[in-house]
C-alpha cells in the first residue's frame, strides 16, 4: 500500500489534468450565472470534474477543484480551506473563478448575439456547515455568504459596468453509508436555494448521487443535478467526478 500511495501522489496531478481534458468537451460548469436573459427550456449537460483533497493538519483540509467546458471553452477552478471547529461544525473560506464565452451565454439565455464578449466572474465565499447523524443518516446544513465580483461585459451592444453583489446560499443534505462488499458506498441527496442581493431568490438546485471508493485514496462519484436559475434555461447535469485524497501526515 505504501507503494501505491507513493505512485498515486506522483501521478495525481497528471491524472487530474487528463480527466478534465477528456470530459471537458462535454460539460457545463456548475456555477455559470448568465447576467441577463430570458431563457426557457432546458439543457442536458454531461459534466466532468475532479477534486484533490490535501489534509494539512488534523482539523484542516485544503481542496482543489477543476472544471472545464471543452465544447464552450469555459474553464472553472475552485480552492477551499476547510476548518473543523468542532465535531459538528466546519468553517470553509473559498475562492471560485469561471469564464464563459459569448456563444455559451447566448445558448443559456436564449439570445442570438446578445452577448459579444467572454464573461468572467470571481467569487470569495465563506460557509458554516453543521453536521450530525440520526440512525446512520448523515445530515448537514450549510449556510454560505458569497461576495460576487461581476466584471464589465457587453450585452445587446451596450457595455454594462462592473459591480460587486452579495449572495446567500442555504443547502440541506443527507447521506447514508451502505456496505457493498468490502467497501462503503455513500448515496446522497441535497437541496439548495440561492438569494442574490437586489434580485431575491434566483436559483434552486437539487442534487443526488453516490460516492464509490475505488482505492483507499480515490473515489468515483456519478450524480445527477437539476438547476433552475431565473433568466436562463434549466440545466440538467449528468455528472461524473473523481476524488483524490492524500493520506494524513498525522
N, C-alpha and C positions, 0 to 999 in steps of 0.2 A: 504493500500500500504506500510506503514511503516513495517507492519508485514512481508510482502513478501520480502521487501528489507533486513531485518534482517535475514530472513530464507535463502535468496539467498547467502548472504555473508558468512553464516555458511557452506552451502553445496557446493559452487562453487569449492573449491579445490578437494573435493571427486568426484564430477561430472566430473571434468576435467580429473582426473586420469582414471575413469571408461570409459569415452568416448574414450580416447586414447587406452586403452587396448582392448576395444570392436572392434574398427575399425582398430586397428593396424595390425591385422592378414592379412589384405588385401591391404596394402598401400605401396607406394614407395615414399620416401622423395623427395620434390621438388628440393632440391639443390644438388642432387647427381651428381658429376663430376668424371667419371672414368678417371684416369690419362693417360691411353693409351689404344688403342683398334682399332678394325676395324669393329665395329658394323654396322649391316644393318637390315632392317625390323623395326618393332615397338613393343612396349609393351603396353598393356592396363592396367592401374593401378588405380583401385578404391582406393581412398585416404581419410583418416580421419584426421582431425586436430582440434585444439581448440585454442582460443585466449582469454586472460584475460587482460582487459584494466583497469588501475587504475589512474584516474586523481589525481594529487598531488597539482597542482595549476591551476589557470585559463588558463594558456598558456602551461602547461606541462602535458603530459600523459606518464605513464610507461606501456609497453606492453610486455606480456609474451606469447610465442607460444610453442606448443608442437606437435611433430610428432613421430610416431613410426611405423616401418616396422615389424610387427609381423612375417610375413612369412619369411622375410630375417633377422630378429633380428637386425634391424638397427635403432637406436634411433636418434632423432634430436631435438635440442632445440634452441630457439632464444629469445633474450632480446632487446627491443627497448626503447629509451627515445626520445619522440617527443617534440620539442620546436617550438611553433608557433610564429615566429619572427614578422610577420605582418599578416594582413588579407589574403594576397595572398601567403605568403611564410612560409614553415615549414622546420626545420632542424632536422635530426634524426640520431644520432650515434647509432650503434647497434653491437651485437655480435652473431655469429652463430657457433654452433658445430654440427657435424654429424659424424657417422661412418657407414661403410658398410662392411659386411663380404665378404670373397673371392668368395663364390658362387654367391652372388648378383652382384659383379663386373664382374665376368665371363659371367653371363647371359646378362648384358647390353652391354658388349664388344664383344660378340660372340666368346669367347675363352673358351677352355676346359683346366683348370688347369693353365692358365696364371698367375692368382693372387693366392697367397698362404697365405696371411695374411690380417687381417682386415685393412681397410683403414680409417683413421681418419683425419678430417680437421677442422681447426678453421679459422674463418673469422672475422676481425674487419672492420666495414663499417661506412660510413657517407654519407648521401644524402641530397640534397636540392630539395624540391618539390614546384613547382609553381602551384597554383590552381585559377581558375576563372570560371565564369558562362556565358553562352550565351543562352538566351531563355530557361532557366531551365536546359540546358545541363551543367553538371559539368565536366569541362575539367581540366586535370592535366598533368604536365610533370615532371618526376623525373630523376635527374642525380645523380648517385651513384658511389663513389670511394670505392673499396674493397681491403683490404690487405689480401691475402690468405696465410696461413701458411700450407705448404704441408709437411707431415712427411716422414720419411724413409719408403719405402714399397717394398715388394717383387713382382717382375714381371718377368715371364719367367725364374725363377730360379736365378735371379740377384737382388741384393739389390740396389735400387736407392736412392740417398741421399736426405735429406730433403732440402727444399728451400722455399723462400718467393717470391711471384709474385704479381703484381698489376692487378686489373680488373676494367673495367669501364662498367657501365650498364646505359642504357637510356630507359625509359618507358613512353609511351604516353597512357593515359587512358581517358575514357569518361563514365559518368553515368547519369541516368535520373530518377528522382523521380516520382513514379506513385501512385496515391491514389487508394487503394484497400480496400473497406470498411472503417473501422476506422484506418487503418494502411497505412504507406508509404513503398511500396516496391521499391527497387532500383536496376534495371538491370544495368549491366556494361560490358565494353569490354576494352581490353588493348593489346598493342603490345610492346615487349621489346627485345632489342638487347644487347649482351654481347661481350666485347672486352677484351681479355687476353694478357698481356704482353708477347711478343715473339711468340704468336700464331695467333694474329689477331682476326677477328670476329669469335667466336667459337660457339655461341649459339643464337637461336631465340626462342621466346616464345609468343604465342597468347593465350589469356585467356578471357572467357566470363562466366557470371553467374548472379545471382540475390541475393541480401541481403533481407531477410524477417524477420521482427520483430516478435518474439514470445511473449515476455513480454517486459516491459519497459526497462529492463536491459539485455535482452537476445535476440540474433538474430541467425537465421539459414541461412547458405549460401551454396546452391548447385551450382556447377560450372563445367566447362569443360576447360581443358588446354592442348594445343598441344605444345610440346617442341622438338626442333631439336638441337642436340649437335654433333659437329664433333667428330668422333671416337667411338660413341656409338649408340645404337638403339634409334629411336624416341620414346618418351614416351607420351602416351595419357592418361591424368589424368581425372578420374571421381571423383570429389572432393566434400566432404561433411564436412562442418565446423560449429562449434558452437562458437559464440562470446559473451563473458560475459563482461559487463561494470559496474563498481562500480559507484554509484551516486557521483557527485561532492560535495566536502565539502564546496565550496564557496557559 
